[in-house]
């Protein structure tokens, strides 16, 4: 009787071991296609990309690690050997990105375009920026100004040129604070700085800041942003799937609601 029980227990143990081995073999296969994709994105696209990444991850086994930074910063990282799976950058740098073999040739696709705007604190008087002369007067009268460091951000580089064009670069230098990354109009929302200048898509998400309007047409710069496949993408199929999701018609509507004009 004791021998029969021992035999039964041994048989059961063998079945359990067999099932465990089967699971150990099957589970890695089931998750083999799940990837963590590294996506580098210009800050101007942060608002729509954040929303779309959340919706993508709710339907895909892949996970997305987003890193947002000014285009100049991302270009520096690429030059230092960074290997993102997907890139969202301004079209201005597309030729350099392809020439440097940081993306797959022919993979660059336009997402949408955005202009540069002016912001003030919610509840503050709305300054006149309707013409170049009106903007010039507003900037000269402002107690403080902020825009992103021209060495790092697209809008900062452009606005520095605008100040030169208006002939007031030296007059406003002492009252200007250069932002280094992120939403540089946040100090405006807090009441620490009077006027902020940044791409419109980086003004709209900032609670407490109000978009006065775009720069006058004669001083405006419209930047188109693109998405491309990283040259060293770890899983090309997964990266392409994510790019396709971002380029869908329904995704374009998200970009529109966040301040982009889309192709």
Residue pairs with C-beta under 8 A, 6 or more apart in sequence:
31 61
33 61
33 238
34 61
34 62
34 63
35 62
35 63
35 234
35 235
35 238
36 62
36 63
36 64
36 65
37 62
37 63
37 64
37 65
37 85
37 86
37 233
37 235
37 238
37 239
37 242
38 65
38 67
38 83
38 84
38 85
38 86
39 49
39 53
39 64
39 65
39 66
39 67
39 84
39 85
39 86
39 87
39 88
39 242
40 67
40 69
40 74
40 77
40 82
40 84
40 86
40 87
40 88
40 89
41 49
41 66
41 67
41 68
41 87
41 88
42 68
42 69
42 70
42 71
42 74
42 88
42 89
42 90
42 154
42 225
43 68
43 69
43 70
43 153
43 181
43 182
43 183
43 202
44 90
44 114
44 154
44 155
44 199
44 201
44 202
44 223
44 225
45 88
45 111
45 201
45 225
46 68
46 201
46 202
46 205
47 201
47 202
47 204
47 205
47 258
47 259
48 112
48 201
48 251
48 254
48 255
48 257
48 258
48 260
49 66
49 68
49 88
49 246
50 66
51 254
51 258
52 245
52 246
52 251
52 254
53 64
53 66
56 62
56 64
56 242
56 245
57 63
57 64
60 241
60 242
60 245
62 238
62 241
62 242
64 242
67 84
68 182
69 77
69 181
70 148
70 149
70 152
70 153
70 154
70 156
70 181
71 89
71 90
71 92
71 93
71 152
71 153
71 154
72 151
72 152
72 153
72 157
73 152
73 181
74 87
74 89
75 89
75 93
75 96
75 97
78 84
78 97
78 100
78 102
79 100
83 230
83 231
83 232
84 230
85 229
85 230
85 233
85 234
85 235
85 238
85 239
85 242
86 227
86 228
86 229
86 230
86 233
86 239
86 242
86 243
87 97
87 102
87 103
87 227
87 228
87 229
87 230
88 111
88 225
88 226
88 227
89 97
89 225
89 226
89 228
90 154
90 223
90 224
90 225
90 226
91 108
91 110
91 223
91 224
91 225
91 226
92 154
92 223
94 108
94 226
94 228
97 103
97 108
97 228
98 105
98 108
101 231
102 230
102 231
103 228
103 229
103 230
103 231
104 228
104 229
104 230
104 231
104 233
107 228
107 229
107 243
108 226
108 227
108 228
109 226
109 227
109 228
109 243
109 247
110 224
110 225
110 226
110 263
111 224
111 225
111 226
111 227
111 246
111 247
111 255
111 260
111 262
112 224
112 225
112 252
112 255
112 256
112 260
112 261
112 262
112 263
113 222
113 223
113 224
113 225
113 260
113 261
113 262
114 199
114 200
114 201
114 222
114 223
114 225
114 259
114 260
114 261
115 199
115 200
115 214
115 215
115 220
115 221
115 222
115 223
116 155
116 158
116 159
116 197
116 198
116 199
116 200
116 214
116 215
116 220
116 221
117 197
117 198
117 199
117 200
117 203
117 211
117 212
117 213
117 214
117 215
118 127
118 129
118 135
118 195
118 196
118 197
118 211
118 212
118 213
118 214
118 215
119 185
119 188
119 195
119 196
119 197
119 198
119 203
119 206
119 209
119 210
119 211
119 212
120 126
120 127
120 188
120 194
120 195
120 196
120 209
120 210
120 212
121 188
121 189
121 190
121 191
121 194
121 208
121 209
121 210
122 189
122 208
122 209
122 210
124 194
124 210
126 210
126 212
127 138
127 141
127 142
127 195
127 212
128 134
128 135
128 137
128 138
129 135
129 138
129 212
129 213
129 215
129 216
130 213
130 216
131 216
132 165
132 166
132 216
132 218
132 219
134 216
135 166
135 215
135 216
135 219
136 166
136 167
136 168
138 195
139 145
139 163
139 166
139 168
139 172
139 195
140 168
140 171
140 172
142 172
142 175
142 194
142 195
143 175
143 194
144 175
144 176
144 177
144 192
144 193
144 194
144 195
145 172
145 175
145 176
145 177
145 193
145 194
145 195
145 196
145 197
146 176
146 177
146 178
146 179
146 184
146 185
146 187
146 188
146 193
146 195
146 196
146 197
147 155
147 156
147 159
147 160
147 176
147 178
147 179
147 184
147 196
147 197
147 198
148 155
148 156
148 178
148 179
148 180
148 181
148 184
148 198
149 156
149 178
149 179
149 180
150 156
150 157
150 159
150 160
150 178
151 157
152 180
152 181
153 179
153 181
153 184
153 198
154 199
154 221
154 223
155 197
155 198
155 199
155 202
155 221
155 223
156 178
156 179
158 221
159 197
160 169
162 215
162 219
163 169
163 172
165 219
166 219
177 187
177 193
179 198
183 198
183 202
183 203
183 205
183 206
184 196
184 198
184 202
185 196
185 198
185 202
185 203
185 206
185 209
186 206
186 209
187 193
187 196
188 194
188 195
188 196
188 206
188 209
189 206
189 207
189 208
189 209
190 208
196 203
196 209
197 215
199 223
200 211
200 214
200 259
201 258
201 259
201 260
203 209
203 211
203 259
204 211
204 258
204 259
205 258
214 220
215 221
225 260
227 243
227 246
227 247
228 243
229 236
229 239
229 240
229 243
230 239
233 239
245 251
252 262
252 263
255 262
256 262
